[in-house]
Amino acid sequence: MREEIKLTILKNLLEEVTKKYDYFISQKESMLEKTYQMAITDSLTGLYNRYFFTDRLHYEIHRSLRENLRFYLIMFDLDNFKPINDKYGHLKGDETLKNVAEIIKNNFRSYDIVARLGGDEFVVLAFLDKNDIKQRLENILQEIEKIFPEENLSISYGYLKLPDDLRDILEKNLNNKEENVKIVISEVDNIMYENKRKRKGLL
């Protein structure tokens, strides 16, 4: 009888220890997940941040060359954003950036990568065909222009089809992550700003 009591007590103790251990592990996993999400997420908009985007861009470049795949890199930059900050203050400016981020995100799919590079610049890695992208970009433009019509808030964009548009350069630098990412961002940035100048009648 005494042995049975001992066994029962031991069993209860083991169950209690197991419960506490499971709770500790779940809390640790939850904390690690939260820390990881904070590391890859832009704190203002909730989109992916520059760190995650550049890492994923390198991965997709490498994968597209290896597996003969295609994807589009799209860069956005707000037009006439500064007057909103100047007139309404930075809180209103932050709210505007959140709204813009939501509009861009909602016009792509959950597995497209939407990120904020910083300031009022956004980027997307989209796995779509060109015609579909053009329609989505037009939708984004129209939605954003409705937010502050009196301030002429708008958005400029440029895009590349990768790896096709830069295949020779990317293949040459395949093992140089930083160089390929730098080249691609610089190229799409130039295209975007050329379109911005055209929209403002400067070209």
Secondary structure by P-SEA (a helix, b strand, c coil): caaaaaaaaaaaaaaaaaaaaaaaaaaaaaaaaaaaaaaacccccccccaaaaaaaaaaaaaaaaaabbbbbbbbbbbcaaaaaaaaccaaaaaaaaaaaaaaaaaaccccbbbbbccccbbbbbccccaaaaaaaaaaaaaaaaaacccccccccccccccccccaaaaaaacccaaaaaaaaaaaaaaaaaaaaaaaaccc
